[in-house]
Each structure stands twice: as structure tokens, then as C-alpha cells.
Amino acid sequence: MWRFLHSLKAALRFHDYQPQHVTVASATRWMKQIDKKDLKLAWKLLDKVIYLSEAETKKILVHQNSVLMSNLHKAGLPPKKLIYVQTDDAGSSSPMMLGILRNAAGLEQLGCTLLDGRDAFGINEATKRLEEGAIIYIDDFNPGISLLV
């Protein structure tokens, strides 16, 4: 019975997790991978996870990007001089994060360039075209920035 209750708790707590919803069944499957002697610790650890919903993530991304764009604009770099690059390592949510930011902040409408980190030709062409600007790397929740001078 306690396994079901823990699975239900996980499903309710992470109900809007994307790209795959957490359900009682998926939480139970996850639990079955763990040795019985470690289950109590696994559930304690799960209780300590700080979960940000998609809405909270969007709010944070848009705010941080707004501050960054403001600082870059003060430095003489308008949106048309900004290149946003997603990194697409295995298991990375970078493409999803950039997609959220692109849509919520209207990056394309502002004239920003959006590229995939594996597109070396596209990055090369964009940096040549802009001559100066900033490359903003979106890597999960660890954004980085490089300046082109």
C-alpha cells in the first residue's frame, strides 16, 4: 500500500512534467528499478527534489533573458546582433528551453538568430554577417554568453 501512496504522491507532485507525464504507473516502474533496501532513501531523496513547473521555468527564462538583453543593449548590442545557440547533448533539454524562450520572449520577431550548436556552418555564417554581437548558449539551466568583437 505504501508503494502506491508514494507513487501517487510523485504523480501528483510532478503532474505537469514534460515531455512525458509522471503517472502512478510510471512512478511504480521507476520504483521497481531500485533495490528494496534503497527504496526508503530513494523516496526521501525524491522529496528533496526542487521541481519547477513549465510556467515557473518560462517565467525565470524570460526574466533572465530580459535582464541579459537589457545589459547587452546598453553595451550597444541590439537583438539583431544576438545569436542564440542550443546545445543538443544526449539527455539535454536545451532545445526545449530555447523553444520556450523563443516563443515566450518573441526572439525571432525581435530579429535574433537562433541556431543549433551542431550547425558549425550556420554559426560561422551568422558571425561573419553580424561582425560583432553576442552568442548566447542555452544549455538547460546553465546559459552562457560569448561576445563577438
C-alpha positions as CSV (number, residue, x, y, z in Angstrom):
1,M,0.0,0.0,0.0
2,W,2.8,2.4,0.9
3,R,4.3,1.9,-2.6
4,F,1.1,3.0,-4.2
5,L,0.9,6.1,-1.9
6,H,4.4,7.1,-2.8
7,S,3.7,6.6,-6.5
8,L,0.5,8.7,-6.2
9,K,2.4,11.4,-4.4
10,A,5.0,11.6,-7.1
11,A,2.4,11.6,-9.9
12,L,0.5,14.5,-8.2
13,R,3.7,16.5,-7.4
14,F,5.2,16.2,-10.9
15,H,1.8,16.1,-12.8
16,D,2.9,18.6,-15.5
17,Y,6.4,17.3,-16.1
18,Q,7.3,17.3,-19.8
19,P,8.0,15.6,-22.2
20,Q,6.5,12.5,-20.5
21,H,3.9,12.8,-17.8
22,V,4.6,11.2,-14.4
23,T,1.8,8.8,-13.6
24,V,1.2,6.4,-10.8
25,A,2.2,3.6,-13.2
26,S,5.5,5.3,-14.3
27,A,6.4,6.1,-10.7
28,T,5.8,2.5,-9.8
29,R,8.0,1.3,-12.7
30,W,10.7,3.7,-11.6
31,M,10.5,2.3,-8.1
32,K,10.9,-1.3,-9.3
33,Q,14.3,-0.4,-10.7
34,I,15.6,0.3,-7.2
35,D,16.8,-2.3,-4.7
36,K,14.3,-2.8,-1.9
37,K,16.9,-1.8,0.7
38,D,17.3,1.6,-1.0
39,L,13.7,2.4,-1.6
40,K,13.2,4.4,1.6
41,L,16.2,6.5,0.8
42,A,15.1,7.0,-2.8
43,W,11.7,8.4,-1.7
44,K,13.4,10.7,0.8
45,L,15.7,11.9,-2.0
46,L,12.7,12.5,-4.3
47,D,11.0,14.5,-1.5
48,K,14.1,16.8,-1.6
49,V,13.9,17.5,-5.4
50,I,13.1,21.1,-6.2
51,Y,10.7,20.9,-9.1
52,L,10.0,23.9,-11.3
53,S,6.9,23.7,-13.5
54,E,6.9,24.7,-17.1
55,A,5.2,28.0,-16.1
56,E,7.8,28.8,-13.5
57,T,10.6,27.8,-15.9
58,K,9.2,30.1,-18.6
59,K,8.9,33.0,-16.1
60,I,12.5,32.5,-15.0
61,L,13.9,32.2,-18.5
62,V,12.0,35.3,-19.8
63,H,13.1,37.4,-16.8
64,Q,16.8,36.3,-17.1
65,N,16.8,36.9,-20.8
66,S,15.2,40.3,-20.4
67,V,17.9,41.3,-18.0
68,L,20.6,39.9,-20.3
69,M,19.1,41.7,-23.4
70,S,18.9,44.9,-21.5
71,N,22.5,44.8,-20.4
72,L,23.6,43.8,-24.0
73,H,21.5,46.7,-25.4
74,K,23.3,49.1,-23.1
75,A,26.6,47.7,-24.4
76,G,25.4,48.5,-27.9
77,L,24.1,45.1,-28.9
78,P,20.5,45.2,-30.1
79,P,18.5,41.9,-30.6
80,K,19.5,41.8,-34.2
81,K,23.1,41.3,-33.0
82,L,22.3,38.3,-30.8
83,I,22.7,34.7,-31.7
84,Y,21.0,32.1,-29.5
85,V,22.6,28.6,-29.7
86,Q,21.1,25.4,-28.3
87,T,23.3,22.6,-27.3
88,D,21.9,19.2,-28.0
89,D,23.9,16.8,-26.0
90,A,22.3,13.4,-25.1
91,G,19.7,14.0,-22.5
92,S,19.8,17.7,-22.8
93,S,16.7,19.8,-22.5
94,S,18.4,22.7,-24.3
95,P,16.2,22.6,-27.4
96,M,13.1,22.6,-25.2
97,M,14.4,25.5,-23.1
98,L,15.3,27.6,-26.2
99,G,11.9,26.8,-27.7
100,I,10.2,28.0,-24.6
101,L,12.3,31.2,-24.6
102,R,11.9,31.7,-28.3
103,N,8.1,31.6,-28.0
104,A,7.7,33.5,-24.7
105,A,10.2,36.3,-25.5
106,G,9.5,36.5,-29.2
107,L,13.1,36.2,-30.1
108,E,12.5,35.7,-33.8
109,Q,10.2,38.7,-34.0
110,L,13.0,40.8,-32.3
111,G,15.4,39.7,-35.1
112,C,17.6,37.4,-33.0
113,T,19.3,34.5,-34.8
114,L,18.6,31.0,-33.4
115,L,20.9,28.1,-34.2
116,D,21.7,24.6,-33.2
117,G,25.2,24.1,-31.7
118,R,26.0,21.4,-34.2
119,D,25.4,23.8,-37.1
120,A,29.0,25.0,-37.4
121,F,28.4,26.4,-40.9
122,G,25.4,28.4,-39.7
123,I,27.2,29.8,-36.7
124,N,30.2,30.7,-38.9
125,E,27.9,32.4,-41.4
126,A,26.0,34.3,-38.7
127,T,29.1,35.6,-37.0
128,K,30.6,36.8,-40.3
129,R,27.3,38.5,-41.2
130,L,27.0,40.3,-37.8
131,E,30.7,41.1,-37.5
132,E,30.0,42.0,-33.8
133,G,27.4,40.7,-31.4
134,A,26.9,38.1,-28.8
135,I,26.4,34.3,-28.9
136,I,24.1,33.2,-26.1
137,Y,24.3,29.4,-25.3
138,I,21.2,27.8,-23.9
139,D,22.3,24.7,-22.1
140,D,19.5,23.5,-19.8
141,F,19.5,26.0,-17.0
142,N,23.2,27.0,-17.4
143,P,23.1,29.7,-20.1
144,G,26.4,31.1,-21.2
145,I,27.4,34.1,-23.4
146,S,30.3,34.8,-25.8
147,L,30.9,38.2,-27.3
148,L,32.0,38.7,-30.9
149,V,34.3,41.7,-31.2
